[in-house]
Amino acid sequence: MADRDDQPTVLVVEDEHALVELYVRWLENDYTVLTAGGGEEALEQFDERIDVVLLDRLMPGMSGDEVLEKLRKQVSNCKVAMVTAVEPDFDVISMGFDDYLTKPVEREELLETIQRLLSRTQFDDIEQELYALSSKQAALRSSKPIEELEENEEFRELQRRIEELRTRLNATLPDMDDDEFVAMVRDIEGDTDGTDTDVSGGSK
């Protein structure tokens, strides 16, 4: 196991004690894990040490939505994944999270999400915004019928913004020599479009 001083720090914010214990077991070999049983405790613990927050939405007292809003007002580059039993609705479009997982969550899904969030920190603002918006798009596509999505103006605006970011991103890719980043772009475009999408914009 790596020296704890070199490990990324994950803050688990969850009021169900059994879930906290489960997440800690899953994560403790690879990460320094802090826990908070509610929103107020999470805000007390939150500082620049923390790289990723796993945040429940439904908690007694301060909700996860309120915690997220307060976290985003602080100066921090940490990533936030909502890990919740709440099915995503259109309100998630305006929320400041980076990824959205619906319970129950499997171990591999949680570990892959944290790794993906940590990887995003090395990229520029355009890439990071694209990933966050694409996560919202994917969450809504998994929970809403296509007819409802097509009728919602906020979702249509989300799609327009994603396409704008992809266009700007595609213009920079020919000058980039980062195979890992190109692969990640292919992966997220394929996931959110429902097709295998080439980074140049064509399907394959």
C-alpha positions in Angstrom: 0.0 0.0 0.0 1.3 3.5 -0.9 2.4 6.0 1.7 -0.8 7.8 2.9 0.9 11.1 2.4 1.0 10.4 -1.3 -2.6 9.1 -1.6 -5.5 11.3 -2.8 -8.0 12.1 -0.2 -11.7 11.2 -0.5 -14.4 12.6 1.7 -17.5 10.4 2.1 -20.6 12.3 3.1 -23.3 9.8 3.9 -25.8 9.4 6.8 -26.2 5.6 6.5 -23.5 4.2 8.7 -23.5 0.8 6.9 -22.8 2.5 3.6 -20.0 4.6 5.1 -18.3 1.5 6.4 -18.7 -0.3 3.0 -17.3 2.7 1.1 -14.3 2.9 3.5 -13.5 -0.8 3.0 -13.6 -0.3 -0.8 -11.4 2.8 -0.8 -9.0 2.6 2.1 -6.3 0.7 0.3 -5.9 3.3 -2.4 -7.1 6.5 -0.8 -7.0 8.5 2.4 -10.7 8.4 3.4 -12.5 10.9 5.6 -16.1 10.5 6.5 -19.0 12.8 7.5 -22.4 11.7 8.7 -24.1 14.9 7.6 -23.8 18.2 5.8 -22.6 20.4 8.7 -19.9 17.8 9.6 -18.8 17.7 5.9 -18.4 21.4 5.7 -16.3 21.4 8.9 -13.9 18.8 7.5 -13.7 20.3 4.0 -10.4 21.9 3.1 -7.7 21.9 0.4 -6.6 18.4 1.3 -9.7 16.8 -0.2 -9.5 15.7 -3.8 -12.9 14.0 -4.3 -16.2 14.3 -2.4 -18.7 11.5 -2.5 -21.9 13.3 -1.6 -25.4 11.9 -0.7 -28.3 14.1 -1.6 -30.9 13.0 1.0 -29.6 13.6 4.5 -31.2 14.9 7.7 -30.6 18.5 8.4 -28.6 20.0 5.5 -29.2 18.3 2.2 -26.5 17.2 -0.2 -27.7 19.9 -2.6 -27.1 22.6 0.0 -23.7 21.1 0.9 -22.7 21.1 -2.8 -23.7 24.8 -3.2 -21.6 25.8 -0.2 -18.6 23.7 -1.3 -18.6 25.4 -4.7 -18.4 28.8 -3.0 -15.1 27.8 -1.4 -11.8 28.0 -3.3 -11.0 24.4 -4.2 -10.3 22.2 -7.2 -11.9 19.1 -5.6 -14.3 17.0 -7.6 -17.7 16.1 -6.4 -19.7 13.0 -7.3 -23.3 12.8 -6.1 -23.9 9.2 -4.8 -27.6 9.0 -4.1 -30.9 7.1 -4.4 -32.5 10.2 -6.0 -33.2 9.7 -9.6 -31.8 12.7 -11.6 -34.3 15.3 -12.7 -33.8 18.4 -14.7 -32.7 20.3 -11.7 -29.3 18.6 -11.9 -28.4 20.7 -15.0 -27.8 23.7 -12.8 -26.0 21.9 -10.1 -22.2 22.0 -9.7 -21.3 18.3 -9.4 -18.8 16.5 -11.7 -20.5 13.1 -11.8 -23.8 11.5 -10.7 -24.2 7.9 -9.4 -27.5 6.4 -8.5 -27.6 3.9 -5.7 -27.0 1.0 -5.4 -23.4 1.5 -6.5 -21.1 -1.3 -7.2 -17.5 -1.3 -6.0 -15.9 -1.1 -9.5 -18.3 1.7 -10.5 -17.3 3.7 -7.5 -13.6 3.1 -8.0 -13.7 3.9 -11.7 -15.6 7.1 -11.0 -13.1 8.4 -8.5 -10.2 7.5 -10.9 -12.0 9.4 -13.7 -12.5 12.4 -11.5 -8.9 12.5 -10.4 -7.8 12.2 -14.0 -9.8 15.2 -15.0 -7.8 17.6 -12.8 -4.9 17.5 -15.3 -7.0 19.0 -18.1 -8.1 22.5 -18.9 -11.4 24.2 -18.2 -13.0 23.3 -21.5 -12.3 19.6 -21.0 -13.5 19.6 -17.4 -16.7 21.5 -18.3 -17.3 19.0 -21.1 -17.0 16.0 -18.8 -19.2 17.6 -16.1 -22.0 18.5 -18.6 -21.7 15.1 -20.3 -22.2 13.4 -17.0 -25.4 15.3 -16.5 -26.6 14.5 -20.0 -25.9 10.8 -19.4 -27.6 10.8 -16.0 -30.8 12.3 -17.5 -30.8 10.0 -20.5 -30.7 7.1 -18.1 -33.7 8.3 -16.2 -36.0 10.1 -18.6 -37.8 9.0 -21.8 -36.4 10.6 -25.0 -39.7 12.4 -25.7 -39.5 14.3 -22.3 -35.8 15.2 -22.9 -36.6 16.5 -26.4 -39.3 18.7 -25.0 -37.3 20.3 -22.2 -35.6 23.6 -23.1 -33.0 23.2 -20.3 -31.9 19.9 -21.7 -31.8 21.2 -25.3 -29.5 24.1 -24.0 -27.3 21.5 -22.2 -26.9 19.7 -25.5 -26.1 22.9 -27.4 -23.4 23.7 -24.8 -21.9 20.2 -25.1 -21.8 20.5 -28.9 -20.1 23.9 -28.6 -17.5 22.6 -26.3 -16.9 19.6 -28.5 -16.4 21.9 -31.5 -13.8 23.9 -29.6 -12.1 20.8 -28.4 -11.9 19.2 -31.8 -10.2 22.3 -33.1 -7.4 21.8 -30.5 -7.0 18.0 -30.8 -4.8 17.9 -34.0 -2.2 19.8 -32.1 -2.3 17.5 -29.0 -0.1 14.5 -28.4 -1.9 13.0 -25.4 -3.2 9.6 -26.3 -4.8 9.1 -22.9 -6.9 12.3 -23.3 -8.0 11.4 -26.8 -9.1 8.0 -25.6 -11.1 9.6 -22.7 -12.8 12.0 -25.1 -13.8 9.1 -27.4 -15.1 7.2 -24.3 -17.3 10.0 -23.0 -18.6 11.0 -26.4 -19.5 7.3 -27.1 -21.2 7.0 -23.7 -23.4 10.1 -24.0 -24.3 9.8 -27.7 -25.3 6.2 -27.5 -22.9 5.6 -30.4 -19.2 5.1 -30.9 -18.2 8.6 -31.8 -14.9 9.6 -33.2 -13.2 12.7 -31.7 -13.3 14.4 -35.1 -17.1 14.3 -34.9 -17.8 11.3 -37.1 -19.4 8.0 -36.0 -17.7 4.7 -36.4 
